[in-house]
Amino acid sequence: MNSKTHDLSRRRFVGACCASVGTTGLLSSLAQLRLMGAAASPDAPATPPRAGAPAPDFKALVCLFFAGGNDANNLVVPADNAGYAAYASARGALALPQSSLLPIATPGGDGRSWALHPAMTELKALYDGGRLAVMANIGTLSQPLTKALYNSRPDLRPRQLFSHNDQQVEWQTSIADRPFSEVATGWGGRVADLVDAFNANNRISMSMTLNGQNTFQIGRTVQQYAVGTGGSVALTGSTGTPTSVNGVRTSALNDALAVQNANLLETAFGGLTSRALGTSSLLSSVITGNSPFAAAFNGVNTSLGQQLHMVARLVNAQGQLNLKRQIFFVRIGGFDLHDNQVVLGNTANGAHSNILRDISRSLAAFNQAMNQISAQNQVTVFTASDFGRTFNTNGDGSDHGWGSHHLVLGGAVRGGAMYGQMPVQVLGGPDDSGGRGTWIPTTSVDEYAATLARWFGVSATNLPTIFPNLGRFARPDLGFMTA
């Protein structure tokens, strides 16, 4: 058995274990093994052929996940007088002052006027400059739904519609009509499985997570690899020169891990751990010294800013890693704001404003970093979230909703425009699944994700392999990405 076949058999074993043991402690252990051991076979070239910024044919997707359910009703706000009056009436204490809004042009829209949250001044500039697009009313769907169908056919609704955990999984798998036990992969993982052939180097995974394990990047052959905001995640005491105490300890550990064991689990553990150590060493060798993006991220010291800073450094290292495709996952939490969403009487402040301000500054810094290495056309950031939130308020917060508005950033984005259809923002209206403004999505996750996947290199004929429900929707390409 050659090394590639042996490596694949071990991966299949670990994947089979994860699929078979449910929610036991073994699943947790193996999931962590998959996370740290996502390096592929060790027979790739030992010396990457090129150093520096990405090659011209490199592309990266960055999934920015808003954990907890972003209140997109305050991300994109009606700016015309009639629309704003209805908004203010429904939102009550959550309504932003009309004078504080940041109006945006929406060419080709439905005649209504819109604006961004006042905390997003940097993203407003990127929108006006054609780098940022707004995606209207996206959500989990297994097929298009009207309010009549929603009420008459409960079986057509997404599973566990208002549950955080379930909706996070459905957003990250793009499959809303089957449990994860049947799906077993995320749409990012399925994309990675399909396009990994673009990559000449299989010593390190093309799927990197900056914020822990996620469903989005679970693939059948390509597995997510965890990277910290400070670089590769190494075992304590595993770094050092060969003659140092740590170096001798690491050498002994590698020798022990190389011993074949009759116990299949121990053998898999040894192989994954050994490759994880090698991958950590490889990554450390290319993420060294001072960051070239320190000025871009100056003053952006938040968790999100640090995650995006490391993504920028990894993109800058792609010439050394010899990867032509890369998928990153970053996450920001704090969106489950059932209360204290705003400072009453001063809606420019409060928990939600603070989060959006962080997002705006962090994405602007990342955009500057990509400009610095002329990679702006090769890297696309897109947002995702559990769901939107109710249009009306519960007093000083909002509750779980459904359809939500999202953002796409990059030089390949046809920015300065809104895509999709905004809901009719009337409580109990034609787009409200109930009576509180839980918007029935007018665009599916499938259509949104398929547009990104097509730009990333997935052919039209292969899209149904990744998105099995895509054929039920009218728009497999929403048009917000250049060819």
N, C-alpha and C positions, 0 to 999 in steps of 0.2 A: 504494500500500500504506500503510495507516495505521500509527501507531506501535505499537499493540498487536499487529497482525499481524506487523510487522517484528520486534518483540521476541520473539514466540513462535517465528518461523522461526529466529532466532539460537539460541534455546535448543534447538530440535530439532536444529540442526546440531551444537552442542556435545555433546548427548546421544548423537547418532548416532556422532560421533567416539569418544566414550568406549566405546560398545558394540562398536566395530569394531576397535580397535587392540590389544586384549588387554592385556598387561602391559608395553608399551613405555614409553619415556620420555614419549611424547606423552600417554598415558593419565594419567600422574602430573601433567603440566602442566595438562591440561584439567580434571582433578579439582580441582586447586587453584583454577583459574579459576572453576569452578562454586561452590566453597566461598566465595570472596571476592565473587563476582558474583551473588549470589542475589537482589539487589534486582530488583523487577519494573518494569513500564513507568513512565516518568517523567511520565505525564499525570495522576497522582493529585493531589488538592488540595494546594497548596503549604503551606498552614497547617492543621495538624491542629486540629479543632474544639474539643477538650476537653483540659484538663490535670488531673493528679492521679491518684488511685487508680483501679483498674479499674471499668468500668461493671458494673451488676448482672448483665448477660448475658455477661460475659467468662468464659472457662474456659481453663485451662492444664494441660497434662500435662508432668511432669518425669520423664524416664527417668534413673534413677541406676544406672549400669552398674558391676558389680563385676568388673573385668577380671582374668582369671586363674583363675576358678573358686572361688567361696566355699565353704568347709567349713561348710555349713549344719547338719551334724550337731552342731556346737558353737554354732550360732546358736539353735536350738530343741532342748532337751535333755529327755529323760524325767525327770520329777520324782518319780514314785511309786517305792517301794522296789524292786519287781520290775523295772520298766522301767529304772531307774537301774542296777541290778546287771548287767543284760544289756549296757547301754551301756558301763559301766566295764570289763567283761570284754573287749568287742570293741575298745574304743578304746585300752586300755592307757595309754601315757604321755600321750595326748591328752585323757584324761578329765578333766573339770572337777570339782572337789570338790562333792559334793552340797550341802554347807552353804552354798556360795557362790552357788548358782543363784537366779534371780529368778522365782518361780512366777507363772504367769498363769492366769486362769480361761479355760476353753474351753467355753462353753455350747453344747450340742448336739453335743459331740464324741463320740468312740467309747469313752469311759469311762477312757481313759488320761489321766495328768496330765503337764503340760508346763511348762517354764520357759525363760526367756531367759538368754543369756550374761551373766555378772556385770558385764561392761564396759558394758552397755546400760541403765544406770539411768534415763537420760532417756527412752529409748524404752519402757521398762517403764511409766513414769508416763503416757506418751501412750497406751499400750495400755489401761491401767486407766481413763483418761479418755475412752475411746471414739473416739480420733483415729487409732489405728493398728490394722491388721489383719495377721494372719499368714496367708500363703498356703502350703499344705502341698504339698510334693513335685511341683513343676511342672517340666516339661522339654520338650524338642523331641520331637514325635511327628507322624507323618503320619496316624495312625489309632490308636485304642486298642490297647494291647498287653498281653497276659498273658505270663507267663514261658514258657508252652508255645508261644505264637506266636513269641516272641522266639527261641526255640531252633529251631523248625521252619521259620520263614520269615525268613531273614536279609534278604531283599529288602524286608521291611516296616520294618526298622530305619532310623533317620535316617542320612543319608549321613555318613561319616567321624565316627562317633559320639563318639570321645574326643579329637578334634583341637581345639585351642584356636581356631584361625582359622575352621574350618568351623562349629563350634558357636556361636561369636559371630555369624557371619553368619546361621545358621538361627534363632537367638533373635531377631535383629533383623529378619529377613524374615518369620518365623513359618511358613516353608514348608520342611519338612525332607526332602521327597522329590524336590527338583529342584535342580540346581546354580544358583548365583547368575547365571550367564550367561543362564539362561532366565528368571529372576525379575526381575532388574535393578532392583528397588526394595525399600525397607524398609517394614515395616508402618506406621511413623510417617509416612513419606513418602506412602504411599497414603492414609492418613487425611487428611493435610494437603491433598493434591490434591482430596479429596472435600469437605472442609469450608471450603476457602479462600474460598468465596463468602460466608461469614459476615463476612469482613473488608472494610471499606470502603476501607482503605488498601492499595494494592499497591506502595508505594514501598519496602517492606522485607519480607523474608521472614518468614512466621509460624513457620518452623523455625529455631531458633537453637541452635548448638552452643557450649558453653563449654569443650570439650576436644577440638577437632580433628575432622577428617572421620570420619564413621561411616556404617555401612550403614543403620541404623535410619531416618535422616531422608532417604534418597535417594528423591525422588519423580520423577514425569515432568514436572510443571510447576512444583511448588514445590520449591526447592532449599535446602539448609541454608546458613545464613549464620554465619560464625565471629565470635564475640565473645570478647575476652579478659577476664580477671578484673579488669582495670583499665578496661574499657569497649571502645569500638569499636577495631578494628585498622586503623590508617591507614598509608599508605605514608610512609616516612621523609621529612620535609621537605614534607609535603602540607598541614600545618595552619598557620594564621596569618591575619592580617588581609589584605584585598585588596592593600594597598600595601606589605606586608612582603615580604622576599625570598622566603619560602615561598609567600606569596600570589601573587606574580608568577609563580613557578615552577609553581604549581598551575594558574594560568590558561593558561599556555603549554602545559602537559601536556594539559589538557582540549581546547584548540584542536587539538592534534596528534591526539588520539584521535578527534576528530569528523570527521577527513578520511576520506572513503570510499575504500577500497582495493580493487583488483581481486582481491586475494588474500582468499578467504573466511575463512581462519583469522585473518589479521591484522584483518579487519573485526570478526569475533566477539570477538577479544581486546580491541580498542579499545572496543567497546560494553560488554563486561562490566566492563572496568577503569573506564571512565567512570562507570558506574552504581554500582560499588563505592565509588568516591570520594564520590559523592553520598550513598550510604547511610551511609557512615562519618560524613560531616558531619551528617546528620540524627540519627544515634544519639548523636553527641557532644553535640548541642544539647539532648538530653533527659536525658542522664546527666551532669549537671554538679554541681559543688559537693560539699559533704560528704554522705555517705550518711545517710539518716534511720534506717538500721538498725545504726549503729555500736555501739550499746549491746547489741543482740541478739546480735551476732557478736563481742562483746568477748572476747578470749582464744581465739577459734576462728580461728586464723591458718593453718590447713592449706590445702593445695590444694583439697580438697573444700569446706571452709568458705568459701574465697574464691569458688569457682564458684557455690555456692548463694547467697552474698551478692549476687553480680552478677545471678543470676536474680531475686532479690527486688527489686532495683533496676529491672530490666526490667519486672517485673510492675507495679511502682509507676508506671512510665512509660507503661503501656498507654493511658491516657486521651489522652496526647499522640500516641502512635503510631497510635491509632485502629484497634487490632486487637481483634477479639472472640474470636479463637482463637489460641493460641500453644502450640508444642511445643518443649521444651527438652531438651538432652542434656548430662548431666554424667557424669563417670567418675572412679572411684578404682581404682587398681591395687594390686599387691602380694599377690594372693591365691593365686598358684601356689606354695604352700608345701609342697614335697616334703620339706623339712627345716626345722629351726628354727622350727616353727610355734608352739611353746610354749617357755617356760623350764622345763626338766625340774625337777620338784620344786616349781615355783611357776607353775601353769598360769594364774593370774590375770594374768600378764605374758607377754610374747613377741609375735612379729610379728602373729599373728591378733588377739589381744586389743587391741593398739594400734590396728589398723585399725578394729575394731568400736567401740572407744571414740571414735575420730574420727567415725565415721558417726553414732553416737548423739548426740554433742554438736552436730555440724553440722546434723543434721535437727531437733534441738530448737531451735536458733537460727533455722532457717528457719521453723519453725512459729510461733515468737514473732514473727518479722517479718511473717508473713501475718496473724496476729492484730492486729498493730499497725495495719494498713491495712484490717482487716475483709474480707480476701480469703481467709480460711481455707476457706470452702466452695467456692471457685472454682478452687483449685489443688490438684492431686493429684500426689503423688510416688509412683512405683512403682519397685521394684528389679528388676534382671535380671542375669544372669551367664552365662558360658560353659556351666557345668554345676556340679553338686555335686561332692563328693569321696568317696573310699572311706570306709566306716564303720570299717574296721579301719585300723591304722597301719602305716607302713613302718619305724617306729622312732621318729622325732621329727617326722614329717610325715604327709601323706596324699597320695593319688594321684588321678588323674582319675576322676570318677564320672559321674553322669547326673542324675537327679531332684534338685531342690534346693528349699529353702524360701525364701520371699520376703516382703517387707514392702510395705504400701501405707499412705500417710500422707495425711491431709487431713480437712477438716471434712465433706466429702461421703462419707467412708468410713464404713461401718457397722463401726466398730472394736470393740475389746475382745472379739474373737472370732477363731477359726481357721476358715479355709475350705479345702475340699478334704479329702483323706484322707491321713493320715500312713501311711508304709509300715510293714509288719511288720519291725521292726528286728532281724532274725535273719540272721546270715551264712548264705548259701545258701538262705534262706527263699523264700517265694512272690513277694516283691517284689524279690529280689536277682537281677540279670541274670547274675551270675557267682558268685563265692564270697567277695567282699570287701566286699559292701555297696554295690554300684553300683545304686541304687534305680531300678527301672522307674517312670517318672512315672505318677502317678494323675490328674494334671491336665495338659492340654496348654497350650503357649504360646498356641495359638489361642483357647482358652476364656478364659484370663487377659486376653489383649490385647483380645478382643472385648468383654469386660465394660467395660474402660476406654474403648474406642472408642464404645460405646453411650452411656455417660455424657457423652462429649465432644460428642455430637451426631450420630453416625452412626445412621441408621435401621436397623431390623432387616432390612429388605429389601435394604439396601446392604452389610450385613456380609459376605455371601459374595463380593462384589467385592473386598474387602480381604483376606479370609481364605478362600481357595478351598477349603481342607480342613475348614472349620468344620462343615459338615454331617455329617461323619463322627463327630462327638463329641456327647454327649448334653446338654451344658450350655453353650449359647451365652452364657448370663449366669449367673455364679457367685453373684450376689446381694450382693457386698460393697460396691457403690456405691448411693447413693440415686438416685432418678429425676432 
